[in-house]
């Protein structure tokens, strides 16, 4: 499925680049509730296949999953966020990319995360992006996306 980029993609990228340093400090301590949610997610996907953290920001969620035995990689629209992620967590693969540009192979992923990131997409885009990610999930795969803060 092809998903054209939202018109405001560059504005979102520029906004996150501008706040990346402060945002990385703000989310450095996930707190117990989020760690518990990630532990549960990790248990569900660990044996199913690799996980894509789509909108990984400064990368701490990807790193947390990685250190809990999950094969995970992260993407983010913001080059500055990816700079933070790569610098802080060199053992995890991170790339600058938009979820709207992804074309994962069918049944190639055990899980997809869109934590605190997909709310930046226009509502009319969410079904397209979710459908694209759903086709990438292997049988038994899971997705998690949280409304949130940004």
PyMOL commands that set and color helices and strands:
alter all, ss='L'
color gray80, all
select helices_A, chain A and resi 9-26+31-45+60-66+79-88+99-101+118-120+123-136
alter helices_A, ss='H'
color red, helices_A
select strands_A, chain A and resi 51-54+72-76+93-96+109-115+137-146
alter strands_A, ss='S'
color yellow, strands_A
deselect
rebuild
show_as cartoon
